[in-house]
Amino acid sequence: MAIGPERRAHGGTTMRGTVNDSATPRRTRIARVLTAILALNLLVAAAKLIYGISIGALALTADGVHSLLDASSNVVALVGMWVAQRPPDANHPYGHRKYETFAALGIAAMMFLACWQIGLTAAERLAHPRPPHVTIQGFVVLLLTLTVNLVVVTVESREGRRLGSELLMADAAHTRSDVFASLIVLVSFLGVRFGVSHADVAAAILIIGLILNAGFRILKGTLSTLSDERRIAPEEVERCALEEPGVREAHNVRSRGPLDDIHLDLHILVDPATPLAEAHALGHRVERRLRDRFLGLTDVVVHVEPALDSERARAREGGGLRAEG
């Protein structure tokens, strides 16, 4: 295993593991999934919008806008993937993976924009009621597009979990809300057929709620990554490091990044009489142990320090031992 430069720091050595870049084939698979989903979303959106506008159905038109938003989010995601594929450079030493997260954030922003547009139309329709003319063709369009959306959600969720992609999971959540929206439109069609005058507007308002809920869930996940929320409990990392013979203490554990691109660093204390080469090898073994234990680790930095009293941790903060320096 190749190891980057080592240097003296706080009386010890620092070892930085190479970034594990099996990322290129992974991103290629994600891009292929997104491209296929984009084509399906465009087909579904076109069907809903054309028929919804032709019969004056606000709920179906809103659902079509929602589906068109799905397609737009696929485009944003593909652009984000293209940028994220760029390797680390002088200005981005950790790579460009966070651009995937920015793309997911863009999806949430577009969802909120759609809610605003649908809300304005619903308010206008309440002021000037115009019940849509629902026919059997409307039910056929809905059932067909609903089937396509169910396939999209199933495939995208499965691939998102398999590939560990925030982007695919966020997009699947968006499309899942489209499934519920289509079911609401179906109920509104039945309401209109039975003479419920505001069924169409009520369905549109419920669709807004679904979009907002999905949007806030995506927002929560993306902000977690962008705010560098910890990914691995420090005490778990400490226990894993202490399983390696020769490690007397592990502290100052930090982790961050997307779930499939976690960056981890920690300090370990070893016998002060340990030769430098042996301490260095010990750090390598701790790194390998951590990589084997925790999925998603792509970068591990192990700081090897002498087990002097001045280097020991004095407190436990946020579940992890903390030492000066």
Phi, psi and omega per residue, in radians:
M1 nan 2.206 -3.119
A2 -1.302 2.439 -3.137
I3 -2.201 2.450 -3.122
G4 -1.287 -2.932 -3.071
P5 -1.109 2.552 3.048
E6 -1.985 2.663 -3.110
R7 -2.619 2.749 3.052
R8 -1.288 2.330 3.116
A9 -2.707 2.118 3.135
H10 0.980 0.623 3.091
G11 1.456 0.145 -3.102
G12 -2.415 -2.787 3.115
T13 -2.098 2.725 3.101
T14 -2.131 2.278 3.135
M15 -2.128 2.307 3.134
R16 -2.032 2.130 3.112
G17 -1.278 2.679 3.089
T18 -1.226 2.618 3.058
V19 -1.243 2.227 -3.086
N20 -1.410 1.672 -3.006
D21 -1.786 1.368 2.838
S22 -1.651 0.316 -2.993
A23 -1.244 -0.533 -3.043
T24 -1.082 -0.909 3.095
P25 -1.096 -0.581 3.109
R26 -1.076 -0.846 -3.118
R27 -1.151 -0.585 3.075
T28 -1.089 -0.738 3.126
R29 -1.136 -0.722 3.119
I30 -1.085 -0.741 -3.135
A31 -1.107 -0.664 3.116
R32 -1.135 -0.741 3.114
V33 -1.075 -0.809 -3.116
L34 -1.099 -0.657 -3.140
T35 -1.143 -0.746 3.112
A36 -1.136 -0.727 -3.140
I37 -1.143 -0.657 3.120
L38 -1.014 -0.798 -3.135
A39 -1.082 -0.742 -3.138
L40 -1.174 -0.719 -3.139
N41 -1.123 -0.665 3.103
L42 -1.129 -0.681 3.115
L43 -1.118 -0.811 -3.139
V44 -1.117 -0.789 -3.125
A45 -1.075 -0.761 -3.134
A46 -1.067 -0.760 -3.130
A47 -1.094 -0.780 -3.108
K48 -1.196 -0.788 -3.086
L49 -1.165 -0.782 -3.115
I50 -1.080 -0.836 -3.097
Y51 -1.300 -0.684 -3.126
G52 -1.065 -0.769 3.131
I53 -1.192 -0.652 -3.082
S54 -1.154 -0.509 -3.130
I55 -1.865 0.014 3.127
G56 1.250 0.561 -3.126
A57 -1.610 1.872 -3.115
L58 -1.101 -0.775 -3.093
A59 -1.081 -0.770 -3.138
L60 -1.204 -0.672 3.082
T61 -1.105 -0.739 3.095
A62 -1.086 -0.699 3.098
D63 -1.127 -0.628 3.083
G64 -1.147 -0.696 3.064
V65 -1.075 -0.706 3.106
H66 -1.054 -0.766 3.118
S67 -1.169 -0.660 3.080
L68 -1.121 -0.597 3.076
L69 -1.143 -0.638 3.045
D70 -0.998 -0.803 3.140
A71 -1.116 -0.724 3.123
S72 -1.091 -0.682 3.137
S73 -1.162 -0.576 3.067
N74 -1.094 -0.711 3.113
V75 -1.113 -0.801 3.104
V76 -1.032 -0.736 -3.125
A77 -1.114 -0.735 3.136
L78 -1.131 -0.693 3.077
V79 -1.110 -0.751 3.105
G80 -1.069 -0.694 3.105
M81 -1.110 -0.716 -3.131
W82 -1.073 -0.752 3.124
V83 -1.203 -0.687 -3.086
A84 -1.151 -0.375 -3.122
Q85 -1.273 -0.261 -3.130
R86 -1.108 2.375 -3.107
P87 -1.263 2.909 3.073
P88 -0.987 2.551 3.074
D89 -2.422 -3.043 -3.059
A90 -1.059 -0.611 -3.121
N91 -1.562 -0.277 -3.135
H92 -2.318 1.232 -3.065
P93 -1.126 -0.370 3.105
Y94 -1.617 0.139 -3.123
G95 1.550 -2.931 -3.056
H96 -2.110 0.367 -3.046
R97 -1.094 -0.467 -3.107
K98 -1.184 -0.234 3.072
Y99 -1.151 -0.471 3.015
E100 -1.071 -0.749 -3.136
T101 -1.161 -0.692 3.074
F102 -1.058 -0.662 3.120
A103 -1.113 -0.740 3.093
A104 -1.082 -0.654 3.087
L105 -1.123 -0.639 3.085
G106 -1.113 -0.633 3.082
I107 -1.050 -0.796 3.138
A108 -1.079 -0.723 -3.138
A109 -1.073 -0.718 3.128
M110 -1.182 -0.569 3.089
M111 -1.125 -0.727 3.129
F112 -1.167 -0.636 3.104
L113 -1.118 -0.698 3.118
A114 -1.106 -0.694 3.111
C115 -1.024 -0.726 -3.130
W116 -1.115 -0.779 -3.124
Q117 -1.151 -0.763 3.132
I118 -1.141 -0.674 3.137
G119 -1.086 -0.719 3.112
L120 -1.090 -0.733 3.141
T121 -1.175 -0.690 3.125
A122 -1.111 -0.700 3.129
A123 -1.119 -0.706 3.122
E124 -1.148 -0.669 -3.135
R125 -1.216 -0.565 3.065
L126 -1.140 -0.668 3.141
A127 -1.261 -0.544 -3.129
H128 -2.338 1.410 -3.068
P129 -1.012 2.342 3.061
R130 -2.514 1.537 -3.123
P131 -1.015 2.365 3.138
P132 -1.280 2.774 3.099
H133 -1.673 1.694 -3.052
V134 -1.571 2.241 3.103
T135 -2.127 3.072 -3.138
I136 -1.097 -0.526 3.107
Q137 -1.083 -0.558 3.113
G138 -1.095 -0.730 3.117
F139 -1.165 -0.635 3.118
V140 -1.135 -0.793 3.115
V141 -1.020 -0.792 -3.124
L142 -1.097 -0.808 -3.098
L143 -1.135 -0.693 3.118
L144 -1.149 -0.815 -3.135
T145 -1.185 -0.571 3.092
L146 -1.113 -0.706 3.112
T147 -1.092 -0.767 3.118
V148 -1.066 -0.762 -3.132
N149 -1.114 -0.652 3.106
L150 -1.110 -0.694 3.088
V151 -1.124 -0.764 3.141
V152 -1.048 -0.838 -3.122
V153 -1.073 -0.774 -3.119
T154 -1.073 -0.860 -3.096
V155 -1.178 -0.795 -3.064
E156 -1.182 -0.681 3.107
S157 -1.139 -0.772 3.139
R158 -1.080 -0.823 -3.135
E159 -1.202 -0.589 3.102
G160 -1.101 -0.743 3.100
R161 -1.195 -0.742 -3.089
R162 -1.142 -0.688 -3.096
L163 -1.630 -0.100 -3.131
G164 1.090 0.762 -3.052
S165 -1.829 2.053 3.022
E166 -1.037 -0.649 -3.060
L167 -1.123 -0.852 3.132
L168 -1.148 -0.680 3.133
M169 -1.145 -0.696 3.111
A170 -1.134 -0.738 -3.125
D171 -1.201 -0.618 3.091
A172 -1.142 -0.666 3.096
A173 -1.105 -0.685 3.107
H174 -1.095 -0.838 -3.121
T175 -1.168 -0.576 3.099
R176 -1.072 -0.657 3.090
S177 -1.156 -0.484 3.096
D178 -1.203 -0.594 3.083
V179 -1.089 -0.841 3.124
F180 -1.114 -0.643 3.114
A181 -1.079 -0.718 3.131
S182 -1.141 -0.643 3.095
L183 -1.136 -0.679 3.096
I184 -1.127 -0.710 3.112
V185 -1.096 -0.689 3.121
L186 -1.038 -0.771 3.111
V187 -1.132 -0.683 -3.142
S188 -1.133 -0.632 3.085
F189 -1.077 -0.739 3.108
L190 -1.117 -0.684 3.117
G191 -1.088 -0.753 3.126
V192 -1.099 -0.725 -3.138
R193 -1.108 -0.487 3.130
F194 -1.704 0.220 3.003
G195 1.501 0.279 3.082
V196 -1.403 1.885 -2.938
S197 -1.124 -0.669 -3.061
H198 -1.779 0.299 -3.122
A199 -1.048 -0.675 -3.110
D200 -1.126 -0.824 -3.135
V201 -1.179 -0.724 3.129
A202 -1.042 -0.711 3.105
A203 -1.106 -0.712 3.130
A204 -1.080 -0.699 3.135
I205 -1.159 -0.687 3.092
L206 -1.120 -0.635 3.106
I207 -1.107 -0.669 3.074
I208 -1.007 -0.782 3.127
G209 -1.050 -0.714 3.122
L210 -1.112 -0.764 -3.127
I211 -1.128 -0.749 3.135
L212 -1.080 -0.742 -3.126
N213 -1.076 -0.823 3.120
A214 -1.109 -0.697 -3.132
G215 -1.090 -0.743 -3.140
F216 -1.204 -0.566 3.083
R217 -1.168 -0.716 3.081
I218 -1.124 -0.735 -3.128
L219 -1.050 -0.733 3.135
K220 -1.057 -0.774 -3.126
G221 -1.177 -0.731 -3.116
T222 -1.209 -0.686 3.126
L223 -1.171 -0.523 3.076
S224 -1.064 -0.740 3.123
T225 -1.258 -0.797 -3.086
L226 -1.171 -0.475 3.132
S227 -1.552 0.130 3.124
D228 1.017 0.708 3.045
E229 -1.094 2.458 -3.060
R230 -1.119 2.566 -3.077
R231 -1.859 -0.441 -3.129
I232 -2.263 2.321 3.131
A233 -1.061 2.233 -3.087
P234 -0.983 -0.668 -3.103
E235 -1.134 -0.518 3.098
E236 -1.220 -0.680 3.099
V237 -1.154 -0.727 3.124
E238 -1.045 -0.808 -3.130
R239 -1.090 -0.703 3.140
C240 -1.126 -0.761 -3.136
A241 -1.126 -0.668 -3.104
L242 -1.239 -0.244 3.075
E243 -1.252 -0.328 3.122
E244 -1.401 2.105 3.127
P245 -0.969 2.336 3.126
G246 1.810 -0.286 3.113
V247 -1.529 2.088 -3.100
R248 -1.639 -0.445 3.131
E249 -2.817 2.613 3.030
A250 -2.293 2.316 -3.121
H251 -2.652 -3.117 3.138
N252 0.895 0.818 3.134
V253 -1.408 2.278 3.088
R254 -2.375 2.431 3.082
S255 -2.488 2.600 -3.129
R256 -2.832 3.000 3.060
G257 1.888 3.049 3.050
P258 -1.075 2.789 -3.045
L259 -1.103 -0.417 3.139
D260 -1.830 0.200 -3.139
D261 -2.572 1.021 -3.036
I262 -1.470 2.309 3.043
H263 -1.831 2.228 -3.049
L264 -2.247 2.380 2.965
D265 -2.419 2.648 -3.103
L266 -2.777 2.842 3.040
H267 -1.908 2.436 3.005
I268 -2.182 2.547 3.104
L269 -1.853 2.364 3.121
V270 -2.259 2.931 3.110
D271 -0.935 2.208 -3.119
P272 -1.016 -0.415 -3.128
A273 -1.454 -0.021 -3.110
T274 -1.168 2.239 3.095
P275 -1.046 2.628 -3.073
L276 -0.978 -0.796 -3.105
A277 -1.096 -0.687 -3.140
E278 -1.208 -0.685 3.095
A279 -1.120 -0.672 3.114
H280 -1.100 -0.768 3.127
A281 -1.132 -0.630 3.105
L282 -1.098 -0.710 3.088
G283 -1.069 -0.670 3.076
H284 -1.069 -0.752 -3.106
R285 -1.147 -0.671 3.089
V286 -1.104 -0.743 3.130
E287 -1.053 -0.813 -3.137
R288 -1.092 -0.687 3.128
R289 -1.088 -0.735 3.134
L290 -1.159 -0.736 3.131
R291 -1.095 -0.649 3.128
D292 -1.236 -0.552 -3.050
R293 -1.430 -0.718 -2.992
F294 -1.997 2.072 3.116
L295 -1.248 2.602 3.075
G296 1.596 -0.082 3.118
L297 -1.285 2.153 3.084
T298 -2.045 -0.242 -3.134
D299 -2.590 2.167 -3.121
V300 -2.251 2.232 3.085
V301 -2.057 2.078 -3.135
V302 -1.952 2.028 3.072
H303 -1.621 2.069 -3.121
V304 -1.708 2.123 -3.075
E305 -2.167 2.653 3.045
P306 -1.262 2.475 -3.095
A307 -1.377 1.125 3.056
L308 -1.619 2.750 -3.117
D309 -1.050 -0.608 -3.106
S310 -1.216 -0.316 -3.112
E311 -1.673 -0.171 -3.055
R312 -1.306 2.687 3.122
A313 -1.251 2.516 -3.129
R314 -1.942 -0.220 -3.064
A315 -2.682 2.849 3.061
R316 -2.051 2.117 -3.114
E317 -2.190 2.261 3.111
G318 1.034 0.539 3.110
G319 1.595 -0.175 -3.093
G320 -2.105 2.647 3.084
L321 -1.248 2.437 -3.115
R322 -2.156 2.339 3.078
A323 -2.239 2.762 3.097
E324 -1.202 2.528 3.061
G325 1.449 nan nan
